[in-house]
Amino acid sequence: MLRPNDKVKPMPEWESILILLAIGLLGLLSFYGLRPWLEHAGWSQYAAYLGSLSIVFVIMLAWSMLAFVREGHPLTLAAFLQRTRITRPTPRVVIGSIGLGVLMLLSTLVFSPPIARAISAGLVPMPLSIPDYVNPIAQMSITEIKAQLVSQGVLPLIPLALLLNIVGEEIFWRGMVLPRQELRHGQRTFLVHGTLWALSHAFQYWLLPPILVGSLALAYLVQRRRNTWVGILGHIVNNGLPLAIIVLMAG
């Protein structure tokens, strides 16, 4: 855990809430504003989705860089990696990260059927004109998803979008925000951090139950290991494995 010093200071509650509101608003504007605007401008559904959310991740990276500079650290890669706790992953970190990614995937699989039933029963209202690829009741097969990705020409772009997603979120949330929250909240930081990170995904509020499970588990392991690689590798397993299945196993 980082120690309080003249550069890295504890994050007060109001700043954590402000970050949640800012990132949450960016997600809402991206998904419900920019995404449909890009579609009307001629972008395919998947390209509009990936492009609009990628802008949010770029903003997170820029925010992280600005915060790093404002804290007064030496402007070197080594200093940045140390500040964001991107240190060499140990075997325990790698194994824990893989387990974390599997847990996040399983939580999605477990919660998907009851979420779909709740939506079908009208218990969970859905936004109008929600795209099938984020609609739990659409029930698209792997073959159908791959066919859409290929027909829209976005399959080669997905690795770049995933990279921006993982790097942007992990550097910002786990690298810059979590260490400062630890100085404020101590051992219960993972509860605060995991809850806030989950709520930042409120633009897809129907998916919050599995997101919350994964967020709390991720925050706990990153805090325990004090290594951002936990989140990076866990994110890769959770987000990258479904893509690998689509590319390699679908006909």
Long-range contacts (C-beta under 8 A, 24 or more apart in sequence): 1-179, 1-182, 1-183, 1-226, 2-179, 2-180, 2-182, 2-183, 3-183, 4-183, 6-72, 7-71, 7-72, 7-73, 8-71, 8-83, 8-179, 8-180, 8-183, 9-180, 9-183, 10-180, 10-181, 10-183, 10-184, 11-177, 11-180, 11-181, 11-183, 11-184, 12-184, 13-184, 16-177, 16-181, 16-192, 16-196, 17-196, 19-177, 19-196, 20-196, 20-199, 20-200, 23-56, 23-60, 23-200, 24-199, 24-200, 24-202, 24-203, 26-56, 26-59, 27-53, 27-56, 27-200, 27-201, 27-202, 27-203, 28-202, 28-203, 30-55, 30-56, 30-203, 31-203, 31-204, 32-127, 32-203, 36-129, 44-152, 44-153, 44-154, 45-131, 45-133, 45-148, 45-152, 46-133, 46-148, 46-149, 46-152, 46-154, 47-152, 47-153, 47-154, 47-157, 49-131, 49-133, 49-134, 50-154, 50-157, 50-158, 50-161, 53-161, 53-165, 54-160, 54-161, 54-164, 54-165, 56-168, 57-164, 57-165, 57-167, 57-168, 57-169, 58-164, 58-168, 60-168, 60-169, 60-171, 60-172, 60-173, 61-164, 61-167, 61-168, 61-171, 61-172, 63-172, 63-176, 64-171, 64-172, 64-175, 64-176, 67-176, 68-176, 83-175, 83-176, 83-179, 84-171, 84-174, 84-175, 84-176, 84-228, 85-174, 85-175, 85-179, 85-226, 85-227, 85-228, 86-171, 86-175, 86-227, 86-228, 86-229, 86-232, 87-227, 87-228, 87-229, 89-227, 89-229, 89-230, 89-233, 90-227, 92-225, 93-225, 93-227, 93-229, 93-230, 93-233, 94-229, 94-233, 96-221, 96-225, 96-230, 97-221, 97-229, 97-230, 97-231, 97-232, 97-233, 97-234, 97-237, 98-233, 98-234, 98-237, 100-214, 100-217, 100-218, 100-221, 100-230, 100-233, 100-234, 100-237, 100-238, 101-233, 101-234, 101-235, 101-236, 101-237, 101-238, 101-241, 102-237, 103-213, 103-214, 103-217, 104-210, 104-213, 104-214, 104-217, 104-218, 104-234, 104-237, 104-238, 105-237, 105-238, 105-241, 105-242, 107-209, 107-210, 107-213, 107-214, 108-207, 108-210, 108-214, 110-210, 111-207, 111-209, 111-210, 111-213, 112-136, 112-210, 115-206, 115-207, 115-209, 119-206, 124-206, 126-206, 134-204, 134-207, 136-206, 136-207, 142-245, 142-246, 142-249, 142-250, 143-250, 143-251, 145-246, 145-250, 146-246, 146-247, 146-250, 149-246, 155-247, 158-243, 159-243, 162-236, 162-239, 162-240, 162-243, 165-235, 165-239, 166-232, 166-235, 166-236, 166-239, 167-232, 169-231, 169-235, 170-228, 170-231, 170-232, 170-235, 171-228, 173-197, 173-231, 174-218, 174-219, 174-222, 174-228, 174-230, 174-231, 175-228, 178-219, 178-222, 178-223, 182-223, 189-219, 189-223, 190-216, 190-219, 190-220, 190-222, 190-223, 191-216, 191-219, 193-219, 193-223, 194-218, 194-219, 194-220, 214-238
